[in-house]
Amino acid sequence: MRKRRQRRGVSYRKRVVDINRIYDEHVNDGLSNREIWRRFIYPVYAISERSFYNILSASADPEKTLPADYPSLFGFKD
């Protein structure tokens, strides 16, 4: 029997891009991963800490990246 692979949609990829961007902004401020999750990620996305770590380690395959003109889920300014 073959093992099923989970398919990830565009909304998941957008969330991964947004969360990684937020994480990258705050990681150099000296905050721990838990603090970044608690202050900046959880209030917006309401995901568990484990999901946060899974998203941080999500694959960065070129075929899974979003085009540059794809809109953000929440319209954060860069």
Biopython code that builds the backbone (N, CA, C, O; Angstrom):
import numpy as np
from Bio.PDB.StructureBuilder import StructureBuilder

atoms = [
    (1, "MET", "N", (0.822, -1.166, 0.000)),
    (1, "MET", "CA", (0.000, 0.000, 0.000)),
    (1, "MET", "C", (0.878, 1.246, 0.000)),
    (1, "MET", "O", (1.853, 1.325, 0.748)),
    (2, "ARG", "N", (0.531, 2.218, -0.841)),
    (2, "ARG", "CA", (1.333, 3.430, -0.950)),
    (2, "ARG", "C", (0.941, 4.429, 0.127)),
    (2, "ARG", "O", (-0.221, 4.544, 0.517)),
    (3, "LYS", "N", (1.931, 5.128, 0.579)),
    (3, "LYS", "CA", (1.691, 6.173, 1.568)),
    (3, "LYS", "C", (1.199, 7.424, 0.846)),
    (3, "LYS", "O", (1.776, 7.830, -0.163)),
    (4, "ARG", "N", (0.145, 8.028, 1.360)),
    (4, "ARG", "CA", (-0.392, 9.235, 0.734)),
    (4, "ARG", "C", (0.416, 10.454, 1.145)),
    (4, "ARG", "O", (0.846, 10.584, 2.292)),
    (5, "ARG", "N", (0.609, 11.330, 0.196)),
    (5, "ARG", "CA", (1.281, 12.602, 0.476)),
    (5, "ARG", "C", (0.216, 13.671, 0.612)),
    (5, "ARG", "O", (-0.760, 13.695, -0.138)),
    (6, "GLN", "N", (0.415, 14.550, 1.572)),
    (6, "GLN", "CA", (-0.509, 15.656, 1.715)),
    (6, "GLN", "C", (-0.215, 16.691, 0.646)),
    (6, "GLN", "O", (0.939, 17.037, 0.394)),
    (7, "ARG", "N", (-1.268, 17.174, 0.030)),
    (7, "ARG", "CA", (-1.115, 18.229, -0.957)),
    (7, "ARG", "C", (-1.322, 19.559, -0.259)),
    (7, "ARG", "O", (-2.244, 19.710, 0.543)),
    (8, "ARG", "N", (-0.485, 20.501, -0.557)),
    (8, "ARG", "CA", (-0.585, 21.825, 0.042)),
    (8, "ARG", "C", (-1.054, 22.807, -1.015)),
    (8, "ARG", "O", (-0.529, 22.833, -2.128)),
    (9, "GLY", "N", (-2.032, 23.606, -0.665)),
    (9, "GLY", "CA", (-2.592, 24.568, -1.602)),
    (9, "GLY", "C", (-1.872, 25.903, -1.567)),
    (9, "GLY", "O", (-0.898, 26.093, -0.839)),
    (10, "VAL", "N", (-2.374, 26.812, -2.369)),
    (10, "VAL", "CA", (-1.786, 28.137, -2.483)),
    (10, "VAL", "C", (-1.918, 28.898, -1.175)),
    (10, "VAL", "O", (-1.001, 29.629, -0.800)),
    (11, "SER", "N", (-3.027, 28.747, -0.476)),
    (11, "SER", "CA", (-3.209, 29.481, 0.777)),
    (11, "SER", "C", (-2.178, 29.042, 1.818)),
    (11, "SER", "O", (-1.700, 29.868, 2.595)),
    (12, "TYR", "N", (-1.832, 27.754, 1.843)),
    (12, "TYR", "CA", (-0.788, 27.279, 2.749)),
    (12, "TYR", "C", (0.551, 27.896, 2.387)),
    (12, "TYR", "O", (1.304, 28.322, 3.263)),
    (13, "ARG", "N", (0.847, 27.944, 1.098)),
    (13, "ARG", "CA", (2.118, 28.531, 0.664)),
    (13, "ARG", "C", (2.184, 30.017, 1.006)),
    (13, "ARG", "O", (3.240, 30.519, 1.390)),
    (14, "LYS", "N", (1.058, 30.724, 0.867)),
    (14, "LYS", "CA", (1.025, 32.133, 1.250)),
    (14, "LYS", "C", (1.296, 32.290, 2.736)),
    (14, "LYS", "O", (2.046, 33.173, 3.151)),
    (15, "ARG", "N", (0.684, 31.433, 3.527)),
    (15, "ARG", "CA", (0.879, 31.489, 4.974)),
    (15, "ARG", "C", (2.337, 31.207, 5.329)),
    (15, "ARG", "O", (2.900, 31.869, 6.200)),
    (16, "VAL", "N", (2.943, 30.243, 4.669)),
    (16, "VAL", "CA", (4.361, 29.927, 4.906)),
    (16, "VAL", "C", (5.230, 31.133, 4.578)),
    (16, "VAL", "O", (6.132, 31.474, 5.344)),
    (17, "VAL", "N", (4.968, 31.778, 3.452)),
    (17, "VAL", "CA", (5.749, 32.951, 3.047)),
    (17, "VAL", "C", (5.570, 34.074, 4.062)),
    (17, "VAL", "O", (6.552, 34.690, 4.475)),
    (18, "ASP", "N", (4.332, 34.350, 4.469)),
    (18, "ASP", "CA", (4.072, 35.430, 5.420)),
    (18, "ASP", "C", (4.705, 35.154, 6.777)),
    (18, "ASP", "O", (5.325, 36.042, 7.363)),
    (19, "ILE", "N", (4.560, 33.947, 7.278)),
    (19, "ILE", "CA", (5.109, 33.608, 8.595)),
    (19, "ILE", "C", (6.630, 33.645, 8.567)),
    (19, "ILE", "O", (7.249, 34.131, 9.513)),
    (20, "ASN", "N", (7.239, 33.146, 7.510)),
    (20, "ASN", "CA", (8.701, 33.204, 7.401)),
    (20, "ASN", "C", (9.188, 34.643, 7.303)),
    (20, "ASN", "O", (10.245, 34.974, 7.840)),
    (21, "ARG", "N", (8.431, 35.505, 6.624)),
    (21, "ARG", "CA", (8.806, 36.910, 6.519)),
    (21, "ARG", "C", (8.738, 37.589, 7.897)),
    (21, "ARG", "O", (9.651, 38.322, 8.276)),
    (22, "ILE", "N", (7.661, 37.342, 8.635)),
    (22, "ILE", "CA", (7.521, 37.905, 9.978)),
    (22, "ILE", "C", (8.642, 37.388, 10.877)),
    (22, "ILE", "O", (9.238, 38.152, 11.637)),
    (23, "TYR", "N", (8.923, 36.099, 10.787)),
    (23, "TYR", "CA", (9.991, 35.499, 11.595)),
    (23, "TYR", "C", (11.348, 36.133, 11.270)),
    (23, "TYR", "O", (12.116, 36.462, 12.173)),
    (24, "ASP", "N", (11.635, 36.300, 9.987)),
    (24, "ASP", "CA", (12.913, 36.883, 9.572)),
    (24, "ASP", "C", (13.070, 38.323, 10.060)),
    (24, "ASP", "O", (14.181, 38.759, 10.359)),
    (25, "GLU", "N", (11.959, 39.062, 10.142)),
    (25, "GLU", "CA", (12.016, 40.439, 10.628)),
    (25, "GLU", "C", (12.423, 40.505, 12.101)),
    (25, "GLU", "O", (13.132, 41.428, 12.501)),
    (26, "HIS", "N", (11.989, 39.546, 12.905)),
    (26, "HIS", "CA", (12.159, 39.629, 14.345)),
    (26, "HIS", "C", (13.243, 38.726, 14.914)),
    (26, "HIS", "O", (13.572, 38.852, 16.094)),
    (27, "VAL", "N", (13.802, 37.835, 14.135)),
    (27, "VAL", "CA", (14.793, 36.899, 14.667)),
    (27, "VAL", "C", (16.086, 37.614, 15.054)),
    (27, "VAL", "O", (16.779, 37.176, 15.972)),
    (28, "ASN", "N", (16.415, 38.688, 14.382)),
    (28, "ASN", "CA", (17.655, 39.404, 14.687)),
    (28, "ASN", "C", (17.509, 40.366, 15.866)),
    (28, "ASN", "O", (18.493, 40.975, 16.285)),
    (29, "ASP", "N", (16.300, 40.511, 16.406)),
    (29, "ASP", "CA", (16.078, 41.389, 17.562)),
    (29, "ASP", "C", (16.457, 40.716, 18.870)),
    (29, "ASP", "O", (16.365, 41.337, 19.929)),
    (30, "GLY", "N", (16.879, 39.463, 18.819)),
    (30, "GLY", "CA", (17.270, 38.743, 20.023)),
    (30, "GLY", "C", (16.114, 38.044, 20.717)),
    (30, "GLY", "O", (16.261, 37.592, 21.852)),
    (31, "LEU", "N", (14.964, 37.945, 20.056)),
    (31, "LEU", "CA", (13.809, 37.257, 20.632)),
    (31, "LEU", "C", (13.908, 35.762, 20.369)),
    (31, "LEU", "O", (14.415, 35.338, 19.331)),
    (32, "SER", "N", (13.423, 34.971, 21.310)),
    (32, "SER", "CA", (13.396, 33.524, 21.110)),
    (32, "SER", "C", (12.280, 33.166, 20.122)),
    (32, "SER", "O", (11.388, 33.974, 19.864)),
    (33, "ASN", "N", (12.339, 31.968, 19.584)),
    (33, "ASN", "CA", (11.297, 31.518, 18.654)),
    (33, "ASN", "C", (9.933, 31.523, 19.325)),
    (33, "ASN", "O", (8.939, 31.910, 18.711)),
    (34, "ARG", "N", (9.881, 31.099, 20.572)),
    (34, "ARG", "CA", (8.611, 31.071, 21.296)),
    (34, "ARG", "C", (8.041, 32.480, 21.464)),
    (34, "ARG", "O", (6.833, 32.682, 21.342)),
    (35, "GLU", "N", (8.899, 33.438, 21.739)),
    (35, "GLU", "CA", (8.455, 34.827, 21.916)),
    (35, "GLU", "C", (7.952, 35.412, 20.595)),
    (35, "GLU", "O", (6.954, 36.132, 20.575)),
    (36, "ILE", "N", (8.631, 35.108, 19.509)),
    (36, "ILE", "CA", (8.178, 35.557, 18.181)),
    (36, "ILE", "C", (6.827, 34.952, 17.879)),
    (36, "ILE", "O", (5.928, 35.641, 17.398)),
    (37, "TRP", "N", (6.674, 33.665, 18.159)),
    (37, "TRP", "CA", (5.390, 33.003, 17.922)),
    (37, "TRP", "C", (4.303, 33.642, 18.788)),
    (37, "TRP", "O", (3.214, 33.930, 18.292)),
    (38, "ARG", "N", (4.581, 33.864, 20.062)),
    (38, "ARG", "CA", (3.577, 34.365, 20.993)),
    (38, "ARG", "C", (3.174, 35.806, 20.688)),
    (38, "ARG", "O", (1.992, 36.139, 20.774)),
    (39, "ARG", "N", (4.123, 36.660, 20.334)),
    (39, "ARG", "CA", (3.840, 38.076, 20.112)),
    (39, "ARG", "C", (3.320, 38.409, 18.726)),
    (39, "ARG", "O", (2.438, 39.254, 18.576)),
    (40, "PHE", "N", (3.870, 37.740, 17.703)),
    (40, "PHE", "CA", (3.609, 38.182, 16.342)),
    (40, "PHE", "C", (2.852, 37.183, 15.474)),
    (40, "PHE", "O", (2.084, 37.592, 14.603)),
    (41, "ILE", "N", (3.047, 35.892, 15.689)),
    (41, "ILE", "CA", (2.438, 34.883, 14.816)),
    (41, "ILE", "C", (1.066, 34.456, 15.334)),
    (41, "ILE", "O", (0.089, 34.474, 14.585)),
    (42, "TYR", "N", (0.987, 34.072, 16.603)),
    (42, "TYR", "CA", (-0.261, 33.541, 17.154)),
    (42, "TYR", "C", (-1.425, 34.535, 17.085)),
    (42, "TYR", "O", (-2.530, 34.126, 16.729)),
    (43, "PRO", "N", (-1.234, 35.816, 17.407)),
    (43, "PRO", "CA", (-2.377, 36.736, 17.335)),
    (43, "PRO", "C", (-2.974, 36.887, 15.931)),
    (43, "PRO", "O", (-4.164, 37.169, 15.791)),
    (44, "VAL", "N", (-2.159, 36.702, 14.902)),
    (44, "VAL", "CA", (-2.643, 36.867, 13.527)),
    (44, "VAL", "C", (-3.162, 35.557, 12.947)),
    (44, "VAL", "O", (-4.236, 35.526, 12.346)),
    (45, "TYR", "N", (-2.405, 34.474, 13.123)),
    (45, "TYR", "CA", (-2.725, 33.211, 12.463)),
    (45, "TYR", "C", (-3.363, 32.168, 13.361)),
    (45, "TYR", "O", (-3.939, 31.204, 12.857)),
    (46, "ALA", "N", (-3.280, 32.329, 14.678)),
    (46, "ALA", "CA", (-3.870, 31.388, 15.644)),
    (46, "ALA", "C", (-3.472, 29.940, 15.356)),
    (46, "ALA", "O", (-4.320, 29.048, 15.325)),
    (47, "ILE", "N", (-2.185, 29.721, 15.146)),
    (47, "ILE", "CA", (-1.668, 28.367, 14.942)),
    (47, "ILE", "C", (-0.903, 27.951, 16.187)),
    (47, "ILE", "O", (-0.444, 28.794, 16.958)),
    (48, "SER", "N", (-0.774, 26.660, 16.374)),
    (48, "SER", "CA", (-0.039, 26.146, 17.533)),
    (48, "SER", "C", (1.462, 26.370, 17.334)),
    (48, "SER", "O", (1.931, 26.656, 16.233)),
    (49, "GLU", "N", (2.187, 26.232, 18.432)),
    (49, "GLU", "CA", (3.634, 26.395, 18.357)),
    (49, "GLU", "C", (4.252, 25.306, 17.484)),
    (49, "GLU", "O", (5.208, 25.555, 16.750)),
    (50, "ARG", "N", (3.704, 24.110, 17.569)),
    (50, "ARG", "CA", (4.211, 23.017, 16.744)),
    (50, "ARG", "C", (3.993, 23.306, 15.257)),
    (50, "ARG", "O", (4.881, 23.060, 14.441)),
    (51, "SER", "N", (2.821, 23.823, 14.905)),
    (51, "SER", "CA", (2.560, 24.196, 13.510)),
    (51, "SER", "C", (3.522, 25.288, 13.059)),
    (51, "SER", "O", (3.978, 25.288, 11.915)),
    (52, "PHE", "N", (3.828, 26.219, 13.961)),
    (52, "PHE", "CA", (4.783, 27.286, 13.663)),
    (52, "PHE", "C", (6.138, 26.691, 13.291)),
    (52, "PHE", "O", (6.747, 27.097, 12.301)),
    (53, "TYR", "N", (6.609, 25.731, 14.084)),
    (53, "TYR", "CA", (7.900, 25.102, 13.787)),
    (53, "TYR", "C", (7.836, 24.297, 12.482)),
    (53, "TYR", "O", (8.811, 24.267, 11.731)),
    (54, "ASN", "N", (6.720, 23.656, 12.211)),
    (54, "ASN", "CA", (6.573, 22.921, 10.944)),
    (54, "ASN", "C", (6.605, 23.872, 9.758)),
    (54, "ASN", "O", (7.185, 23.550, 8.721)),
    (55, "ILE", "N", (5.990, 25.035, 9.898)),
    (55, "ILE", "CA", (5.993, 26.009, 8.814)),
    (55, "ILE", "C", (7.395, 26.577, 8.610)),
    (55, "ILE", "O", (7.811, 26.803, 7.474)),
    (56, "LEU", "N", (8.126, 26.808, 9.700)),
    (56, "LEU", "CA", (9.495, 27.309, 9.560)),
    (56, "LEU", "C", (10.388, 26.319, 8.818)),
    (56, "LEU", "O", (11.303, 26.712, 8.095)),
    (57, "SER", "N", (10.112, 25.041, 9.007)),
    (57, "SER", "CA", (10.933, 24.031, 8.337)),
    (57, "SER", "C", (10.308, 23.544, 7.038)),
    (57, "SER", "O", (10.755, 22.546, 6.473)),
    (58, "ALA", "N", (9.279, 24.236, 6.557)),
    (58, "ALA", "CA", (8.608, 23.836, 5.311)),
    (58, "ALA", "C", (9.595, 23.924, 4.151)),
    (58, "ALA", "O", (10.521, 24.734, 4.147)),
    (59, "SER", "N", (9.366, 23.087, 3.203)),
    (59, "SER", "CA", (10.250, 22.997, 2.049)),
    (59, "SER", "C", (10.287, 24.310, 1.278)),
    (59, "SER", "O", (9.270, 24.987, 1.132)),
    (60, "ALA", "N", (11.453, 24.655, 0.793)),
    (60, "ALA", "CA", (11.634, 25.868, -0.011)),
    (60, "ALA", "C", (11.947, 25.491, -1.449)),
    (60, "ALA", "O", (12.791, 26.119, -2.088)),
    (61, "ASP", "N", (11.279, 24.479, -1.955)),
    (61, "ASP", "CA", (11.501, 24.067, -3.332)),
    (61, "ASP", "C", (11.117, 25.195, -4.292)),
    (61, "ASP", "O", (10.113, 25.873, -4.073)),
    (62, "PRO", "N", (11.896, 25.402, -5.342)),
    (62, "PRO", "CA", (11.580, 26.469, -6.302)),
    (62, "PRO", "C", (10.206, 26.303, -6.942)),
    (62, "PRO", "O", (9.545, 27.295, -7.252)),
    (63, "GLU", "N", (9.773, 25.075, -7.142)),
    (63, "GLU", "CA", (8.460, 24.872, -7.772)),
    (63, "GLU", "C", (7.313, 25.193, -6.816)),
    (63, "GLU", "O", (6.176, 25.369, -7.255)),
    (64, "LYS", "N", (7.593, 25.271, -5.530)),
    (64, "LYS", "CA", (6.557, 25.559, -4.550)),
    (64, "LYS", "C", (6.533, 27.020, -4.124)),
    (64, "LYS", "O", (5.722, 27.392, -3.275)),
    (65, "THR", "N", (7.386, 27.847, -4.680)),
    (65, "THR", "CA", (7.404, 29.248, -4.310)),
    (65, "THR", "C", (6.309, 29.990, -5.065)),
    (65, "THR", "O", (5.865, 29.564, -6.132)),
    (66, "LEU", "N", (5.887, 31.104, -4.489)),
    (66, "LEU", "CA", (4.840, 31.912, -5.098)),
    (66, "LEU", "C", (5.452, 32.961, -6.019)),
    (66, "LEU", "O", (6.571, 33.418, -5.787)),
    (67, "PRO", "N", (4.719, 33.342, -7.064)),
    (67, "PRO", "CA", (5.199, 34.434, -7.908)),
    (67, "PRO", "C", (5.263, 35.737, -7.106)),
    (67, "PRO", "O", (4.543, 35.894, -6.120)),
    (68, "ALA", "N", (6.108, 36.653, -7.517)),
    (68, "ALA", "CA", (6.309, 37.910, -6.783)),
    (68, "ALA", "C", (5.057, 38.774, -6.756)),
    (68, "ALA", "O", (4.865, 39.544, -5.816)),
    (69, "ASP", "N", (4.201, 38.662, -7.769)),
    (69, "ASP", "CA", (3.008, 39.512, -7.825)),
    (69, "ASP", "C", (1.807, 38.913, -7.094)),
    (69, "ASP", "O", (0.715, 39.480, -7.139)),
    (70, "TYR", "N", (1.993, 37.778, -6.422)),
    (70, "TYR", "CA", (0.906, 37.146, -5.680)),
    (70, "TYR", "C", (0.618, 37.957, -4.418)),
    (70, "TYR", "O", (1.550, 38.260, -3.674)),
    (71, "PRO", "N", (-0.635, 38.319, -4.150)),
    (71, "PRO", "CA", (-0.937, 39.151, -2.978)),
    (71, "PRO", "C", (-0.776, 38.381, -1.671)),
    (71, "PRO", "O", (-0.967, 37.166, -1.624)),
    (72, "SER", "N", (-0.423, 39.104, -0.615)),
    (72, "SER", "CA", (-0.290, 38.536, 0.717)),
    (72, "SER", "C", (-1.669, 38.284, 1.277)),
    (72, "SER", "O", (-2.632, 38.919, 0.850)),
    (73, "LEU", "N", (-1.787, 37.368, 2.227)),
    (73, "LEU", "CA", (-3.072, 37.076, 2.840)),
    (73, "LEU", "C", (-3.622, 38.256, 3.630)),
    (73, "LEU", "O", (-4.821, 38.530, 3.587)),
    (74, "PHE", "N", (-2.751, 38.952, 4.347)),
    (74, "PHE", "CA", (-3.198, 40.010, 5.226)),
    (74, "PHE", "C", (-2.675, 41.386, 4.834)),
    (74, "PHE", "O", (-2.888, 42.346, 5.574)),
    (75, "GLY", "N", (-2.022, 41.510, 3.736)),
    (75, "GLY", "CA", (-1.578, 42.799, 3.226)),
    (75, "GLY", "C", (-0.529, 43.495, 4.074)),
    (75, "GLY", "O", (-0.579, 44.714, 4.237)),
    (76, "PHE", "N", (0.418, 42.747, 4.615)),
    (76, "PHE", "CA", (1.489, 43.363, 5.392)),
    (76, "PHE", "C", (2.367, 44.186, 4.470)),
    (76, "PHE", "O", (2.599, 43.813, 3.320)),
    (77, "LYS", "N", (2.845, 45.287, 4.970)),
    (77, "LYS", "CA", (3.748, 46.139, 4.210)),
    (77, "LYS", "C", (5.182, 45.703, 4.457)),
    (77, "LYS", "O", (5.548, 45.373, 5.586)),
    (78, "ASP", "N", (5.994, 45.701, 3.412)),
    (78, "ASP", "CA", (7.409, 45.328, 3.559)),
    (78, "ASP", "C", (8.244, 46.489, 4.004)),
    (78, "ASP", "O", (9.455, 46.348, 4.176)),
]
sb = StructureBuilder()
sb.init_structure("model")
sb.init_model(0)
sb.init_chain("A")
sb.init_seg("    ")
for serial, (resi, resn, name, xyz) in enumerate(atoms, 1):
    if name == "N":
        sb.init_residue(resn, " ", resi, " ")
    sb.init_atom(name, np.array(xyz, "f"), 0.0, 1.0, " ", f" {name:<3s}", serial, name[0])
structure = sb.get_structure()
